[in-house]
Amino acid sequence: SQKIEQNSEALNIQEGKTATLTCNYTNYSPAYLQWYRQDPGRGPVFLLLIRENEKEKRKERLKVTFDTTLKQSLFHITASQPADSATYLCALDMNSGGYQKVTFGIGTKLQVIP
Amino acid sequence: ETGVTQTPRHLVMGMTNKKSLKCEQHLGHNAMYWYKQSAKKPLELMFVYNFKEQTENNSVPSRFSPECPNSSHLFLHLHTLQPEDSALYLCASSQEGLAADTQYFGPGTRLTVL
């Protein structure tokens, strides 16, 4: 069966450290992988997209890797800040019948402790 | 107003009521989506509209009825719901509804069915 797993329900780290979130999937072949941030009671907000032929993508303090052999993406936040506390969603982005189909993971709740 | 808006933000209804959720996007996008987000579960795609045509119905019960009168507006009509339908209902839009598009989410409607 198809499955998306994000490493843990919650991750607590100290301010200034690097947070690493994991997304593993089985029985999917996404052409792209997206990461979103969701704050309580709000809709997800897009952060980064990485293509299947890209190994790494960076944006400011964020870095995403994508290994299609391992079927895994890692999401890193360097020099983490309390304002980075949120739930981070991994999303597999595929073409379905000519249209986009995005399948989301359950998310990892990150808490950055001052 | 910019982005994606949803009304109402909160809704409490009985199982025999009929209500509608409204979504409007001010981004000039051609694809719109309804998602359901329940506690401890990933976002579940419900319906997809591309250029006002429904292109995905993810086995959603008929007590949920979508309507897309134009590219900017999307409705979700609700009738005879069950308590397990209580969830956050999120609307999203994307430029062309193709893979690699960014999805822009509204703030959601928190629905409680009594």
Boltz contact constraints between the chains, C-beta under 6 A:
constraints:
  - contact:
      token1: [A, 31]
      token2: [B, 99]
      max_distance: 6.0
  - contact:
      token1: [A, 32]
      token2: [B, 100]
      max_distance: 6.0
  - contact:
      token1: [A, 42]
      token2: [B, 107]
      max_distance: 6.0
  - contact:
      token1: [A, 43]
      token2: [B, 90]
      max_distance: 6.0
  - contact:
      token1: [A, 43]
      token2: [B, 105]
      max_distance: 6.0
  - contact:
      token1: [A, 43]
      token2: [B, 106]
      max_distance: 6.0
  - contact:
      token1: [A, 43]
      token2: [B, 107]
      max_distance: 6.0
  - contact:
      token1: [A, 43]
      token2: [B, 108]
      max_distance: 6.0
  - contact:
      token1: [A, 44]
      token2: [B, 105]
      max_distance: 6.0
  - contact:
      token1: [A, 46]
      token2: [B, 102]
      max_distance: 6.0
  - contact:
      token1: [A, 93]
      token2: [B, 99]
      max_distance: 6.0
  - contact:
      token1: [A, 95]
      token2: [B, 99]
      max_distance: 6.0
  - contact:
      token1: [A, 99]
      token2: [B, 50]
      max_distance: 6.0
  - contact:
      token1: [A, 99]
      token2: [B, 55]
      max_distance: 6.0
  - contact:
      token1: [A, 99]
      token2: [B, 97]
      max_distance: 6.0
  - contact:
      token1: [A, 100]
      token2: [B, 97]
      max_distance: 6.0
  - contact:
      token1: [A, 100]
      token2: [B, 98]
      max_distance: 6.0
  - contact:
      token1: [A, 100]
      token2: [B, 99]
      max_distance: 6.0
  - contact:
      token1: [A, 100]
      token2: [B, 101]
      max_distance: 6.0
  - contact:
      token1: [A, 104]
      token2: [B, 42]
      max_distance: 6.0
  - contact:
      token1: [A, 104]
      token2: [B, 43]
      max_distance: 6.0
  - contact:
      token1: [A, 105]
      token2: [B, 42]
      max_distance: 6.0
  - contact:
      token1: [A, 106]
      token2: [B, 42]
      max_distance: 6.0
